[in-house]
Amino acid sequence: MKIKKFKICIVGTGYVGLVSGTCFAEIGHNVICVDNNKEKIKMLQMGSSPIYEPGLEKMILKNKRAGKLSFTTDIAQAVKKSDIVFIAVHTPTKENGETNLQYVENVSKEVAKAMDKYKVIVSKSTMPVKTGQRIKEIIAKFCPRNITFDIVSNPEFLKEGTAIKDFLEPDRIVIGIENKKAEAIMRNLYEPIKAPIIFTDIESAEIIKHACNAFLATKISFINAIANICEKNNANVQEVAMAMGLDKRIGPDFLKAGIGFGGSCFPKDVSAFINVAKKSGYDFNLLKEVKKINKKQREIFLDKIIKNVPDIKGKSIAIWGLSFKPDTDDMREAPSVDIINGLIAKGAIIKSFDPVAIEKAKVIFKDKIIYCEGAKEALKDCDALIILTEWEHFKKIKLEEIKKLMKFPIIFDGRNIFSPQKMIKAGFNYYSIGRKT
């Protein structure tokens, strides 16, 4: 069957917009990505990616050369040339937890003014319920009177580090629509991707995204709470989690104890959903506790370090991992930020290494910490090692090498990447999360 090709405009070349636009080009559509950041667009026009995501830069270059993917700062021209317009701009959280829709509203106005024929306007960023209705009102107000359009909600479910696979091989595709015309267009758009498509109303689609992320965040905070109970009772959280995960009603995913979740999605979406619930007249106390547990987990780990490194002031502490998770350079809400700042406040000297996040870390810490070119360099003559991101590279370094480079063999493993038994046998003072030592 011949696949219908669409002309697509993606407004916003952040994580969601750039990955989505590149993948739409990969499955055969013609895509124009728009951003008002001239430096970012210039970089993309040269074939380089402003974000780190495995395989993304190669795919950008491939589709750019094929003429299926282009980049511009001219939103009006991009909208005019397109059948479908995706809004994928930043939706930051205000201090009170409410989602800031300023960028969404501004872009909606610009899109409306540029419209010269029927368009499907799709919200791709994570937006609170009723945002689709707000976009519809703005488009109707500012577009020419004789132009018709449809509003669609198509939330993304992309995990940093596996985003390309998540887009091309998703568990499901969620699409909120108002009529059959928009449904047919969106069905044709996603025809090359073989996955279940869930068509629903717009409000349900908007809630689905927040509900999914809130539930996954809840699983993480739950297993971290269990880890704390395990430590107090000489139990092993990994064995508990394995047994729990074998229950088909629970499943094994997101039951990995550690120092809590970070990144651009879970912290923001949990806060936003608490606010959505409040505005709806429901006090979501469960999610408030999820948020508290996540913050507390970092404090507990920091206290463990301070308690077990005598006279920490002036001590040299090696940090392995800065990004909130492996295979990304994203430092947003990374546990490393709170933990390192806590150590700096105690007078510790920080020597850090991360395979890809150093440049992003420099923006946050500036010259407050030392940046090393390799994991082993960070270890030289250090008084303790702290593991904050579970990069595969760290797991492959031989224990005898680690011990030889360190002044004192003390390791605080915030991601449980090593076996306690092996570490103790190798002569380390080893501290992990929720396991016997």
Secondary structure, DSSP 8 states (H G I E B T S, - for coil): ------EEEEE--SHHHHHHHHHHHHTT-EEEEE-S-HHHHHHHHTT--SS--TTHHHHHHHHHHTTSEEEES-HHHHHHT-SEEEE-----B-TTS-B--HHHHHHHHHHHHH--S-EEEEE-S---TTHHHHHHHHHHHHS-TT--EEEEE------TTSHHHHHHS-S-EEEE-SSHHHHHHHHHHTTTS-S-EEEE-HHHHHHHHHHHHHHHHHHHHHHHHHHHHHHHTT--HHHHHHHHHTSTTT-STT---SS---SSSHHHHHHHHHHHHHHTT---HHHHHHHHHHHHHHHHHHHHHHHHSTT-TT-EEEEE--SSSTT----TT-HHHHHHHHHHHTT-EEEEE-TTTHHHHHHHHTTSSEE-SSHHHHHTT-SEEEE-S--HHHHTS-HHHHHHH-SS-EEEETT--S-HHHHHHTT-EEE-SSS--
